[in-house]
Amino acid sequence: MVVTTIRVRAYASIANLGPGFDVLALAIDSFYDEVELKVKKHEKTKILVESILGPYGTGIPKNEKKHGSSSSKRVP
């Protein structure tokens, strides 16, 4: 079986709780970032951002050179 699609969700968190400083934190399930990756055969490694949804999605560029998605191309 070959996996061609994966969806990852990262929840927001609140850190620095009381005396726990950077050790204690809470995850908030109301807010999260979700990424869906689809693998397709291609000669060159390419990242295509099809859509960015949410209330602040219009402020995030789709160009891979202007955000962190291009760093995943360097992972062997």
C-alpha positions in Angstrom: 0.0 0.0 0.0 1.3 3.4 -1.0 0.2 6.5 0.9 -0.3 9.4 -1.4 -2.2 11.8 0.8 -1.6 12.9 4.5 -3.4 15.4 6.6 -1.7 16.9 9.7 -3.4 19.2 12.3 -1.4 21.3 14.8 -3.4 22.7 17.7 -2.8 26.1 19.2 -1.4 26.2 22.8 -1.1 28.5 25.8 2.2 28.3 27.5 3.9 29.9 30.5 1.2 28.7 33.0 1.9 29.9 36.5 5.0 28.5 38.2 5.5 26.1 35.3 7.0 28.8 33.0 7.9 27.1 29.7 7.3 23.6 31.1 3.4 23.7 31.4 1.1 24.4 28.5 -2.4 23.7 27.3 -3.6 22.7 23.9 -6.7 24.6 22.6 -8.8 22.4 20.3 -10.8 25.4 18.9 -7.8 26.8 17.0 -5.5 24.8 14.7 -3.5 24.8 11.5 -4.2 21.9 9.1 -2.1 20.9 6.2 -3.0 18.3 3.6 -0.2 17.0 1.4 -0.7 15.0 -1.8 2.3 13.2 -3.4 2.4 13.1 -7.2 5.1 11.7 -9.5 7.1 14.5 -10.9 10.7 14.9 -12.1 11.4 17.9 -9.9 10.4 18.5 -6.2 7.6 21.1 -6.3 5.3 22.4 -3.6 2.0 23.9 -4.7 -0.2 25.7 -2.2 -3.7 25.3 -3.6 -5.7 27.2 -0.9 -5.3 28.8 2.4 -8.6 29.0 4.4 -9.7 30.8 7.5 -10.2 34.3 8.8 -6.5 35.3 8.3 -5.9 33.2 5.2 -5.8 36.1 2.8 -2.7 37.5 4.5 -0.6 34.3 3.9 1.2 34.1 0.6 0.8 31.0 -1.6 4.3 31.4 -3.1 6.5 28.7 -1.6 9.5 31.0 -1.4 7.6 33.3 0.9 6.7 30.8 3.7 8.1 27.7 5.4 6.7 25.0 3.1 9.9 25.2 0.9 12.0 23.9 3.9 10.3 20.5 3.5 11.9 20.0 0.1 15.3 19.7 1.9 14.2 16.7 4.0 15.8 13.6 2.4 
